[in-house]
């Protein structure tokens, strides 16, 4: 018998799973995008979905807070300047009201260092200035969801 035939005969047969066994579930991380700029939201949504994330969208700060409460996402990507409630006010409320802090990435077109310092004081996990490379955002998301 050739050597390859011997090694094949010694290998155990693969275990077969029953036909009615449920598929093994893989946790799909849920990310909430809170931004009023349709083009930016769409770009981020497509990039994140391509990486296998489930994406929820809120168009203003108030809607973002409601969806955080209702959907309990794994991470929030939060614009600083929005109608109805700014990203700072959303972040402040999230930090005050949640027993387990949510991971938050703040994105902004604002160049001021005072804003970044304030966001860090509130406990933001990452702060990204617009315009940004989508790879920069994806790297941040992957690092925070490990």
Buried (B, 14 or more C-beta within 10 A) or exposed (E): EEEEEEEEEEEEEEEEEEEEEEEEEEEEBBBBBBBBBEEBBEEBBEBBEEEEBBBBBBBBBBBBBEBBEEEEBBBBBBBBBBEBBBBBBBBBBBBEEEEEEBBBBBBBEBEEEEBBEBBEEBEBBBBBBBEBEEEEBBEBBEEBBE
